[in-house]
Amino acid sequence: ELPPYPFQHQHYWLHPEAPSVGTGVPHPAVSAAAAGSLLGARLPSSPLAEAQFAPSLDPSAHPCLDESVVGGRPVVSAGVFVESLIEAVTELAGPGPVSVEDLELPADLALAPAGAGRTAQLVVNSDRFDYHAQDTAGAWQLYARAVARSGAAAAPTVALAAGGSGRELTGEELYRLLWQRGLYLGSAVRWVERITLGRGEATAGIRRASPAETEPYVIHPGLVDAMFQTALACFPADGPALVPAGLERFVHYDRGGHRDGLRCHAELFDGGARARIRLVAANGRLVAEADGVRFVDAPTRAEEPPVTPS
């Protein structure tokens, strides 16, 4: 029998030593809208960058930030980076479909304990986006890099099978299995309600967003993470803890997280080396899709050398 889910226990969290970090960045004037977003406020213009933002790393404002725990540490999930890039493109180019390409996530961004600062910058040059944060020693590290731009073809309509003959799990059972692999996920990043597993593929039913989850996000990070979780369900149950390390292309077509009837289909290719994932509305329209998703064993992720934001 599977053990109870860890987030039912108040004593679970393990917090690292409080870092001593000097910010060394300008203090932006934060508008009410910017204060509520993951993107944060736009910083004063720099001659070395087209635009710079000060992303929010405050779990009290964004519970999704500290509810993905790997190796006993709350880390910023891939969904947060994807949503931050989409927010930046939307801020600079206006609303509409957004394409994120060649996303690389070279290292885990572990959150600082409550009350300790962690400074981040999202630097934009043309269509290139670099997400930096200061580590516990105050050195700048690169945690995400991608090419992102507005505009995409109209969302296609796709047909997903109503179900399958494979193993069926409830969302709770899926998250217990991920827990056994070493991935501990809180309610803000648990969106899968049920899932059917096939050979190298899975189809999941996705819960509807609550009113508090529809704003201020373009697509809630937990919904993006649910796409990756659907792909993780395709791997052996007794395998290691895997985390997204990059992807070839992610396209967000439409704000669809507030709708009923969302489903997600994931399929592995090349022996699990990459995955294709599609998030589909009840009417068959794509809400988002990801191609060439790569996962790595979480304990093997290397730290990046210090990088100065440009």
C-alpha positions, 0 to 999 in steps of 0.5 A: 500500500502506498504511504500517505502523501507528504504534504498532509504532514506539517513537519515535512519542509526542510529549509537550507541555511539562510544565504547572505546575498547583496542585491547589487541591482536597481530598485524598480518602481513596482506597479500594482500589476507588476507586483502581482506577476511572476515577471515583476517590475521592469527595471530602468533601461540598460545600454546592454539590454533591450529590457530587464525585469525583476522577477518575483521569487516570493512564495507568499504571493505565488504559492507555486514557487515553493511547492516543487521539492527535489532532494529536500529543497523547494526549487523553482519549477520549469513551469515558472520559467516558462510562464515568466518568459510568456509574461515578458513577451506579452508585456513587450509585444502585447497579448496573443500566442507566444512561442518559446524555443530552445529552452535550457534549464541548466541548474535548479534554482533553490528558493531562499528560506522565508525572510531571506532575499533572493534577487533575480533578473530576466534580461531581454536582448531581441528575442533572447531571454536569460533568467539569472539569480544570485546564489547563496554566495551572491554570485550571478547564475544562469538558470534559464535561457531561451528564444521567445517571440509573439505570434504563432499559427492559429491553434489547431484542433486535435483529436485525443482518444477518449481513454485507453486500455492501459493502467488508470490512476487517480491524480492522488495515486500519480502524485504518490508515485512521483513522491516515491521517486523523490518529487514532492509536489504541493497543491498549487502544482497538482493539476492532474485529476486522473491519468491513463497510462499506455506504452510510452504515452499517457493521457491525463484529465486536468482540473479546472483552475480556481478563481485565484489561479486564473490571474495574474498568470497567462498560463498558470505555472502549475498547469505547465508543470502538469504537462511535464508531470503527464510525461513523467508518468510515462517513465518506469514507476521505479525510476529516478526523480526526473526533472525537465532540463530543456525543450525544443519548442513550447507554444501557448495559444490561448488562456485555457486554464479556467475551462472545464474539460482540459486534457493532456497527452504526452508521448515519449520518443527515442527511448524516452530521450524526448517527449511531445506534450499537448494540452487540449481544451474540451472543444479539441483546440490546443491550449499549449504544446511542447516538443522535444522535452528533455528530462534528466536525473535530478541528482546529476544536475550540475551548477552553472559557473557565475554569469554577469547579467548583460 
